[in-house]
Amino acid sequence: MHFCQEIYFVLLLFYVNKTLSVTIEQDLSITWDQKQALDKFRELVDSDLTHDYMREDIYLIRWLRARNFDLHAAESMLLKNLDWRKKNGMDSILDEDFSDMESDYKYFIDGFDYQGRPVAFWDLGSYDFRRASLSGKGKRLLRYMDRYLEQVTTKVRTLRETEGRNITQYSLVTNLGGFNVAQHLCLQCLPMTLNFIDSYENHFPGACDSMFLINTPAAMEPVLQVLKNAVSPLTRDSLKIFGRNKEKWQSQVYREIPRNQLPPSVGGTASYAD
């Protein structure tokens, strides 16, 4: 949580006053030394794993990469994740009813990039974190966002298992148009933001190949750069932060994602069902 404290401090001050992603080939290919580490890691954690998919190389290697192939650090991280999943009922979260959140906090995982990976889209600028916090729905929103992480990673795994797609990650486009201090960086909002980052970092490490943040307000760019420096290398290498220069971010986003897979609000032609 050290990085969360650092980011919180920077965002609190704000309130008061080509990177290389892990490619499919990299994800599925490991060196001989890494293979030996993977075999040892599997022996360490096998009896604790609760699902068959957790025994797959692609799942186990994520925890090793997240801890730079330090076996015991990776073991500790994975065991804490398994405990978190049990305590938070993550195995059944996709069966829960979130209809009370879906109209005000929409996200979509309907599209696919050129590699066949699912594309998640958030119009984060329309999210009112402050209202959720003041209305007592802060924890509910966090669980809803955990549902998103579980849903999109499950979709990746399902496509690989049922359709034979050679994919291991997803792509994310987050539209920050409309982002403002009152709704997103209020003192009540910060814990939600940081808890979500912490949830991704500690429970879904390396799940996303490209994280496009587009239409970032100029005042937010320094804060996001601090965030980029504070998160893990896996997350840092995935982050691609763009301001409001449409030509610049569209040239990068649509190099990886077809226009018909994103909505008109960001220059695409897709029509997502609510």
Secondary structure, DSSP 8 states (H G I E B T S, - for coil): -HHHHHHHHHHHHHHH-------HHHHH---HHHHHHHHHHHHHHGGG--SGGGGSHHHHHHHHHHTTT-HHHHHHHHHHHHHHHHHTTGGGGGGS--HHHHTTS-EEEEEE-TTS-EEEEE-GGG--HHHHHHTT-HHHHHHHHHHHHHHHHHHHHHHHHHS------EEEEEE-TT--HHHHSSTTTHHHHHHHHHHHHHHSTT-EEEEEEES--GGGHHHHHHHHHHS-HHHHHHEEE--S-HHHHHHHHHHHS-GGGS-GGGT-------
